Amino acid sequence: MPGYFQFTFIRKQDRELPKSPDYFHDKTILVTGGASGIGRATASIFAREGANVIVADIDPKGAEVVAAAVRDSNANAQVVAVDVTDRSSVDSLIAAGIDTFGRIDFLLNSAGAAGRRSSFLDIDAELWRQTYALNVEGVFNTMQSVLPHMIENNHGVIVNIASMAHRRGGPGHSTHYASAKGAVITLTMGVAREFVDRGIRALSISPGPIDTAFQSVSSPELRQGMTDDVPMKRMGTPEEIGEMVLFMCSDACEFMTADTVYINGGGGFR
Ligand SMILES: NC(=O)c1ccc[n+]([C@@H]2O[C@H](COP(=O)([O-])OP(=O)(O)OC[C@H]3O[C@@H](n4cnc5c(N)ncnc54)[C@H](O)[C@@H]3O)[C@@H](O)[C@H]2O)c1
């Protein structure tokens, strides 16, 4: 077995995630939904790598707490209050980020929510509109607002958080949300392919159930059902999504664009 041990030893020495050491130093990520859950975890992972973090959220108090943690790990942070459904608010966010850090290299769209659970026949116009405004229009707004800047730099990576719900359709409780996340995946693919020759990559992540505030509105029965459905028999952690965002943005991932990546403990669509 000496070959095996030699191999594992070399792999451990080789473990740096970005191909270039310090790849993220002084690069800037804008995180929507940065005050909580997946956005918050990603903010601290990028801070660990020395990136500047723009923590953008409709909850500025929560965003301040995250920014303080980023600064505690010796990285720079900026808090911007934003409602991603409001285009002028998003345009101001992008302008503020560029003004502070000079450029935005990465965009993570994590702001999103399933809203009220509802059977298909009980979805009303307001629930439909709110779900698409937050989950689809929010992603459209930030991408369209930041892209001219990224094109000018001939560089940028956009990561949008979709959901495994797009594979299941959300029958009985979340058809509105599942279909909105399907739109996020398609939107990401289209943008990726349209701007592939401008130095831009765009990817989405489809998480299974992740243990964040998002799940607090799920009934205990729904939470149990989701966990039972995962072969690993647990929910994921937000950090397990954040590390994928880091990999996607890194120079170890330069041939990857357009697709969605499933992170789901082996379940979520069967
Ligand atoms: N947690 C899960 O099980 C799960 C599974 C699949 C996909 N997702 C997706 O992951 C993303 C992150 O969810 P999370 O689990 O971290 O949830 P979370 O509730 O912990 O975080 C969502 C954040 O978005 C912010 N936000 C809400 N509306 C906003 C708006 N209009 N403008 C700006 N910010 C706004 C909230 O204030 C909050 O900080 C969402 O898009 C969600 O749909 C979550």
The ligand as an SDF file (V2000), in Angstrom:
LIG
                    3D

 44 48  0  0  0  0  0  0  0  0999 V2000
  -32.5210   26.4980    2.6880 N   0  0  0  0  0  0  0  0  0  0  0  0
  -32.9610   25.6580    1.7710 C   0  0  0  0  0  0  0  0  0  0  0  0
  -33.4310   24.5460    2.0730 O   0  0  0  0  0  0  0  0  0  0  0  0
  -32.8530   26.0110    0.3130 C   0  0  0  0  0  0  0  0  0  0  0  0
  -32.9390   24.9680   -0.6190 C   0  0  0  0  0  0  0  0  0  0  0  0
  -32.8470   25.2740   -1.9660 C   0  0  0  0  0  0  0  0  0  0  0  0
  -32.6620   26.5810   -2.3610 C   0  0  0  0  0  0  0  0  0  0  0  0
  -32.5870   27.5800   -1.4340 N   0  0  0  0  0  0  0  0  0  0  0  0
  -32.3840   28.9460   -1.9100 C   0  0  0  0  0  0  0  0  0  0  0  0
  -31.1900   29.4240   -1.3330 O   0  0  0  0  0  0  0  0  0  0  0  0
  -31.2310   30.8620   -1.2700 C   0  0  0  0  0  0  0  0  0  0  0  0
  -30.7850   31.3110    0.1050 C   0  0  0  0  0  0  0  0  0  0  0  0
  -31.7020   30.8160    1.0460 O   0  0  0  0  0  0  0  0  0  0  0  0
  -31.2940   30.5590    2.5700 P   0  0  0  0  0  0  0  0  0  0  0  0
  -31.6270   29.1520    2.8580 O   0  0  0  0  0  0  0  0  0  0  0  0
  -29.9630   31.0970    2.8340 O   0  0  0  0  0  0  0  0  0  0  0  0
  -32.4490   31.4600    3.2630 O   0  0  0  0  0  0  0  0  0  0  0  0
  -32.3790   32.6180    4.3530 P   0  0  0  0  0  0  0  0  0  0  0  0
  -33.8050   32.9360    4.6360 O   0  0  0  0  0  0  0  0  0  0  0  0
  -31.4980   32.2020    5.4690 O   0  0  0  0  0  0  0  0  0  0  0  0
  -31.6840   33.8480    3.5740 O   0  0  0  0  0  0  0  0  0  0  0  0
  -32.3290   34.5850    2.5670 C   0  0  0  0  0  0  0  0  0  0  0  0
  -31.8860   36.0380    2.6660 C   0  0  0  0  0  0  0  0  0  0  0  0
  -32.4870   36.7720    1.5810 O   0  0  0  0  0  0  0  0  0  0  0  0
  -32.8610   38.0410    2.0880 C   0  0  0  0  0  0  0  0  0  0  0  0
  -33.9140   38.6430    1.2470 N   0  0  0  0  0  0  0  0  0  0  0  0
  -35.2070   38.2560    1.1760 C   0  0  0  0  0  0  0  0  0  0  0  0
  -35.8790   39.0660    0.3390 N   0  0  0  0  0  0  0  0  0  0  0  0
  -34.9830   39.9700   -0.1380 C   0  0  0  0  0  0  0  0  0  0  0  0
  -35.0670   41.0580   -1.0550 C   0  0  0  0  0  0  0  0  0  0  0  0
  -36.2410   41.3860   -1.6440 N   0  0  0  0  0  0  0  0  0  0  0  0
  -33.9550   41.7710   -1.3290 N   0  0  0  0  0  0  0  0  0  0  0  0
  -32.7800   41.4520   -0.7200 C   0  0  0  0  0  0  0  0  0  0  0  0
  -32.6190   40.4360    0.1540 N   0  0  0  0  0  0  0  0  0  0  0  0
  -33.7320   39.7050    0.4380 C   0  0  0  0  0  0  0  0  0  0  0  0
  -33.3480   37.7470    3.5010 C   0  0  0  0  0  0  0  0  0  0  0  0
  -33.4000   38.9220    4.3100 O   0  0  0  0  0  0  0  0  0  0  0  0
  -32.3110   36.7230    3.9670 C   0  0  0  0  0  0  0  0  0  0  0  0
  -31.2080   37.3610    4.5790 O   0  0  0  0  0  0  0  0  0  0  0  0
  -32.6450   31.2430   -1.6570 C   0  0  0  0  0  0  0  0  0  0  0  0
  -32.6470   31.6850   -2.9990 O   0  0  0  0  0  0  0  0  0  0  0  0
  -33.4380   29.9580   -1.5180 C   0  0  0  0  0  0  0  0  0  0  0  0
  -34.5570   29.9470   -2.3710 O   0  0  0  0  0  0  0  0  0  0  0  0
  -32.6570   27.3160   -0.1000 C   0  0  0  0  0  0  0  0  0  0  0  0
  1  2  1  0
  2  3  2  0
  2  4  1  0
  4  5  1  0
  4 44  2  0
  5  6  2  0
  6  7  1  0
  7  8  2  0
  8  9  1  0
  8 44  1  0
  9 10  1  0
  9 42  1  0
 10 11  1  0
 11 12  1  0
 11 40  1  0
 12 13  1  0
 13 14  1  0
 14 15  2  0
 14 16  1  0
 14 17  1  0
 17 18  1  0
 18 19  2  0
 18 20  1  0
 18 21  1  0
 21 22  1  0
 22 23  1  0
 23 24  1  0
 23 38  1  0
 24 25  1  0
 25 26  1  0
 25 36  1  0
 26 27  1  0
 26 35  1  0
 27 28  2  0
 28 29  1  0
 29 30  1  0
 29 35  2  0
 30 31  1  0
 30 32  2  0
 32 33  1  0
 33 34  2  0
 34 35  1  0
 36 37  1  0
 36 38  1  0
 38 39  1  0
 40 41  1  0
 40 42  1  0
 42 43  1  0
M  CHG  2   8   1  16  -1
M  END
$$$$
